[in-house]
Structure formats: structure tokens, C-alpha cells
Amino acid sequence: MPNPNSWTTKLTLLLASSLTVMSGATVSPSLPAMQQQFESAIADADLRTTLVKLVITLPALFIVIGSPIAGSIVDKFGRKPLLLITAILYGFAGSSGLFLESLPAILVGRAVLGLAVAGVMVSATTLIADYYSGPARAAFMGLQSGFMGLGGVVFLTLGGALAQQNWHYPFGIYLFAWPIALLVLAFIVEPERSDYRQPNMGSETDLTSQSTPVGVMVIVYGLTTLSQIAFYLIPVQLPFFLDSLVKALPSQSGMAIALCTLFSAIASVTYGKLKQRMEFVTFLPAIFGLMGIGYLLIGQSSTWLQVLAGLAIAGMGLGILMPNMSVWLSSAVPDTMRGRALGGLSTSMFLGQFLSPIVTQPLTKSMGLGGTYALVGGGLVIVALGFAIFKSQVRNLTRSRAT
């Protein structure tokens, strides 16, 4: 019988969740130095820039591929075995960039890392959904997102400092997965099917329908993909934007991205209390409004501090986004398909991250990075206004039952 109220179990789940946020952005401050490093090996500047940016986005593609498989595995064979195996694989694949000197070889390591992240994210989030229900689930998933954000602050700041010494060094941060694997082995107990809804873990106010909630899934998956296309303008493009704007050092880029994750963490931690007074649909205008305002501010910035202000505002919207989507989906789907549904959420999230540079690259070429941030920000504000105006229609479409 798992004990979800044990602090060791909670800490293990939170630490495992933090691995997902460091999968891409941790090495983001190394990108400009990597671009210079491979200048002689890859003469074509556009190709070199694209391949270097794939160091950040390629894991997302393989998370997209691996998440549905991971969802099926956790539903059929269990949560803990997949979490343990993929945490170990995460350390091997993630740290490979410490020693590799070939960009194609580094990209292979990043692909394997993506498969590992898929397993970690789906199994950890499914365990949380198994252990908790109702307000307890909303509170813990908010805490999960907050912990991921705080982990991002530490990893990104450390990554920026290490990248200033050598672009290889931030890859060593991925070895953090191995101590977490030991914690998983010691403190995570595989829940029985009958344990998924224990009455002493909080009342289930969002009753699970035994039919597939198509409306909820379309809204959640679609908005998650859209938001991540916008979000990944930060880890992929911000170091280059700051370099052109103020000649920022790698440590400054890492601190800037870390500030976004810090404010994201603060907002995530408050989600559980906000959810007691707001329904899922009501969060949508706030999420996209904050992101849009933040991006508009970044787009018109002329100083590093102005960029930081925009990142802080956008981060608050991002912090509410993922716990809202995770709890909404977990509350709507039948127990027997929870792993696959959350696997689909991971697919949507990382599909958006992978598509981000592909979608935004034409914009950055024609409008510059500042213009791209401003245009995306304006689009997000329009989306927020749309949800504010048509909230009742969206509620009817999803048949949301929230307290």
C-alpha cells in the first residue's frame, strides 16, 4: 500500500518531476558557444544554427514519440518500473554531452534523453494522479509544477555559470537523475488498481466519467501545444536575443530564463488554493493574458531589466498552465486510461516545444526576434480575450465540472 502522505514519497515524486524541466533548457546558455565551436565543422551558418538549436528541441520530438508508448506501459505494466528505468537512462543520455565532441553524436544523446524524459514525466505524473484526488490532487499538481519551476531556477542558473566556463559542463547536471533513481527504488510503491481512489485522500469533486471526454481532451491537448510553441521562444531564442540586445553573457541568459521559471513556480504553488474558487475554464484568460503581456513587453525591450520584467509576467501564466491542464485531464478521464491520457498531454506539450523553432524561424528571419516576441504576445492576448468572451461556450463544450 503506497503512503502518499509520507514526506519521502512526496519529495521523491517532486524531485523526479524536476527532471522534465531540465531536459532541454538547462544547456540553453551553451548555445552561442556551441555555435562558435562547430563553425569549422559546419560551414553553412543557417544549417549550423538549426542543428545547434536542435540540441534544445530534439528531446521534445522524442518525448512526443515516447509519451504514448510510456502511457501504455504504465497502464499495462505499472508506474514504478518505468520511472526507475527511465531515470537511470536519463542520467546516461543527458550527461553524454560532457564528453562528446561531435554535434551529430550529441544529437543522438539528446534523442535518447527525450525517450527517457517521456517515461519519467508520464510515470511520475500518473503516480501523483493515482495517489491523490479532488483538492488534494490539485494542490499537489500545483506543488509539482512549482517544484519543477524552482528546479529550473537552480538548474538554469547553474547551467549558465557552468557554460561560462565550458559549453560541455552543463551536461553534467543531468547526472542528478541517478540519486533520484535510488530514491524511487526506496520510497515509491506501485499502487494497486484498487488504491487509485482512496477515500482518505480527499473527496473527488470532479467526478470521473466512464466515457472518453473528447471535448476536454481536444481543448487541453490543443492549448498545451499552442502554449509550448510560444513558451519555447524563451529557452531557444532568448540567449540569441539577449546577445544581440545587450551582449549578455551565458550566465545572464541563464539567470533570465531562471527568473521566468521562478515566477512560474510561485504561480504554480498557489494553484491549489485558486482552484478551490475557480473552475478550469476560468483560468484560461488569465493564463494566456499573462503570457501575452509578458511577451509584448519582451518584444519592445531595450534593456536586460525590461526583458526580465516581461519574463516574470509570462512566467506567472506558464506556472498556472500545466497544473490546470494536468488536473483538468486527470479529473475527466476514466481511471483505466489515465496513463495514456497523461501520455497524450506530454505528447502535446513537447510537440509544441519541438515545433516552436520550426514555426517561429520564418518570423525571426523577417521580423527579428523582438518583432517575433511582440507578434506572438499579441496573438496570445487575442486568445485570452476569446476565452474571456466565449467562456460559457467553452464550458459547455468540455462539460467542465469544477469547484
N, C-alpha and C positions, 0 to 999 in steps of 0.2 A: 504494500500500500504506500503510494507516494505521500510525502508530507510537504505540501506546497507552502505551508506556513513556516517551515524551517528557514532560518536566515541563510544557511549554507546552500540550500536548494535555490532560494531566490537569487543569491549572489552568483551562483554558477550559471543560471539562466541569463542573468543580466550581462555577465562577462562574455558568455557565448554570443549573445546578441550584438555586443560591441564589435565583434569580428566582421560583421557585414559592412559597417560604415567605413572601416579602414581598408576595404578590399580594393578600392580604386584611388580615392583622393589622398591617401597617405603619401604616395610618391608624386603627387601633383607638383610640389615645389621643385622637383628634379627635372621637370620637362624642358625648360630652357637650356639647362646644362647638357641634357641628353641630346638635344637637337644640335648643339655645337659638337658634341663628342662624335656623332656619326656623320658629320659633314663630309669627311673624306670618303667614307664607305658608301654613302648615298648622295650622289651629286645633285640630283633633282631636288630643289628646295621644297616644292609643293609635296612631292612624294615623301620626303623625309619628315616634314611637319605632320602629314597624315599618319605615318607609321608611328611616330613618337606619341601622338595623341591616342593611338590605339592602345598604348600601354595602360591608359586610364580606362578606355571604353571597352576593350576586348573582353575583360572578365564579365562585363554586363551581357554580352552576346551569349557567352557560355552559361551564364546563370539563367538566361532565357531558355536555353536548350535543356539545362539540367533540372530546372524547377518542376516542370510537370512530372518528370521521372522521379524526383525526390518526393513529390506529393503522393504518387502511387506507392512508393516504397514505405513511407511512414504509415499509410493507411493499411497496407497488407502485412508488413513485417515488423513494424514498431518504430518508435521515436528515438530511443536511446542509442541503439546500434548505429544508426545513420549519423547521429550527432557526433558520436565518438570517432567513427572512422573518418568523417569529413573534416573534423577539427585537426586530426593528425595530418591528413593530406594538405590541408590549408597551410600548415607550417612549412612543409616541404616545398610546395609550389610557390608560395608567396616569397620565401626567402631566396629563391633561386637567382634573383637579380643581384644578390650580393656578389656573386662570383662570375656570372655570365658577362661576356664582352661583346656578344653578337646580338643585334637588335631582333632578328628573327627568332633566336633561341629564347630571348627574354619574352617575346610574344607567346611562344609555346607555353612557357611557365605561367603566363598570365591567363591563358586559356584553361589550363588545369586548375588554377586558382578559382576561376569562375565556377567550375563544376563543384569544387569544394564549398564555395560560398552558398551555392544553391542548397546543398544538403544541410549546412549549418543553419541557414535562415529558416528554411521550411520546418525542420525538426524542432528548433528552439521555439518558434512562434506557435507551432501546433501544440507543444507541451504546455505553453502558457494558456492557450485556449482550452486544453484538457483540464488543467488544474483549477481554473477559475471560471466563474460565470457572473453575469449581471454586473453590478457596480464594482465588484472585486476584479473582474476581468478588465473593465475599462480603466480602473486605477493602475493595474499592473502593466497593461499595454502602454499606457501613458508613461509609466516609470521606465519601461523597456526603451521606448523612443528617447526619453530623456537621458538614460544611461548611454545609449548609443551616441547621442549628441555630445555628452561630456567626454566619452571615449574619443570622439572625433577631435575635440579640443586638444586633448593630450597627444593623440597620435599625429595630428596635423602640425601642431606646434613643434613636437619632437622631430617630425619629418622635415620641416623647414630648416630647423637648426642643423640636422644631420646632412641635408642636401647642400648646405653652405660649405660643408667640409668636403664631401664627395657625393656625387649623384648615386653611387651604389648603396650608401649607408642606410637610407630609409627603408630599403627592402628587408633589413634585419628586424624591423619592428614586427613583421609577420610571425616571427618565432614565438611571439606571445601566445599563439594558439596552443602550443604544447602543454604549458602548465594548465590551461583551461581544459584540455582533454583529460588530464589527471583528475580535475575536479568533477568532470562529467562522470568519469568512471566511479568516483567515490560517492557522489551525492545525488545523482539523478537516478530515479527508479522508474522503470517503464510502467505507465499506468495501464490498468486493466480497462477493458471497454466499459465495464460497469462503474468505473471510477470517474468517467468523463464528466458526469453531472452529479457531484456530491452535494447534498442539500446544505451541509455546513460550510460551504464555500461561498455563500452569497446567493440570494434569490435571483432567479433568471427572469428579469423583467422584459427582455427581448426574446420572446418565445420563438424557438426554432421551428420553422415549418418543415414538414417532411417532404415537401416538393422543392424542386430546384428554383431558387429565387432569381429568375433571369434578369428582372429589372435592376435589382441591386448589383448583380454581377457585372452587367453592362456599364452601369454608372461608375462603380468602383474601379473596374479594370481600365475603362476609358480615361477617367480623370487621373488615375495614377500614372498612366503612360504620358499623358499631356503634361502633368506637373513635373515629371522627371526629365522630359525633353527640355523644359525651361530651367529646372534646377541645375542640370549638368553644364549649363553655361558657366557656372561658378568654378568647379574644380578643373574643367578642361580649358576654359578661355581666360579665367581671371589672372593667372600668372603672366600671360602674354599682355593682357590689358594693362596691368599694373606696371609691367616692364616698359611699355610704350608711354604710359601716362607719367610716371614718376621715377622710372629706372629702379623699381623696387627690387630689393634683394630677395633670395629664396625664403629667408626667414620671415620677411614682411608679408610675402604671399601666403605662407603657411599660417601666420597669425591672422591674416584677413579671413581666410577660409575657416579657420578655427573659431573666429568670432561669430560667424554665421551659425556654426554648429552649436556654439554656446547658447545663443538666444533660441535656437531650435530646441535645445534641451530644456531650457527654462519653460518654454511654452508647453512642451510635451508633459512635463511633470504636473502641470496644472490641469491637464485634460480630464483626469478622473473626476475632479470636482466640477468642472464646467459641464461634463456630460450628464451630471445629475440634474442640471437645469435646462439643458439644450438637447434637441434631437439631432440626429446625424445630418440631415439636410441643412439645418440652420448653420452648421459650421462652414458650409461651402463658400458663401460670400466672403466670410472673414478670411478663410484660407487663401483664396485667390486674390482678394483685395490687398492683403498684406504683402503677398509675393509681388503683385503688380506694382504697388507703390515703391517697394524696395528696389525693384529693377529699374523703374523710371528714374529714381534718384541716382543709382549707379550710372545709368546712361548719360546723365548730364554732369557727372562729377568731373572736377578738375584737380582735386587733391585726394590724397590717400585717406584722410579723415572723412571726406564726403562718401567715398566708397564704403568705408566701414559702417557709416550710418545706414546706407542702403542695405548692406548685408545683414545688419541687425534686424531691420524691419522684415526683410524677406525671410530671414531665419525663423521668425515667430510664426509665419504662415506655414512654413515647412514643418515646424515642430508639431502643429496640430494635425497636419495632413495624415501622416502614416498611422498614428493610433486611431484616428477616426475611421480610416478605411479598414484597418485590421479588425477593430471591434465590430464595426458595421457588418462586415462579411462573416466574421465568426458567429455573430448572433443570428444571422439569417439562414446559414446553410445547415443541413442535417448533419448530425454527429459523424455519420459514416463517410461523408465526403469532405470533412473539414481539412484534412491534409491536402487533398487535391485542390480545394478552393484556395487555400493559402499558398499553395504552389503556383496557382494562377496569378495570385496577387504579386508574388515575387517575379513571375514572368513579365507582368505588366510594368512593374517598377523598373526592372533592369532593361527591358526592351526600350523604354523611354530614354534611359541613360545611354544605351548604345546608339540609338537613332539621333541623339542630340547633336553631335558634331556633323552628322550627315545632313540633317535638316537645316542647321544654322550656318554651315560653312558658306553656302551661297550668299547668305545675308551679310556675313562678316566681310566677304570679299567686296560686295557692292556698297555696303553702308559703314563698314568699320565696326569695331567691337562696341564702341559707345552707342552707335546708332542701333545695333542689334539688341543691346540690353534695353534701350528705350522702346523699341518696337515690340519686343516680347512683353515688356512691362505693360504697355498699353493694351495688348491683347489679353493679358491676364485680368486687368481691370474690367474690360468688357465682359469677360467670362463671369467675374464676380457679380457685376450688375445684372447679368442674365439670370443667375441663380437667385438673386435677391427678388427680382421681379416675378419669376416663374416658380417660386418655391413650392407653392401648393401643387402645381402640375408635376414637379419632380417627386414630391412626396407621394402623390397618387401612383406615379409610375413605379416607384420602388416599394410602395406599401410599407413604408418605414414605420416601425413601432418603437419609439424611443421615449425615455423618460427624462 
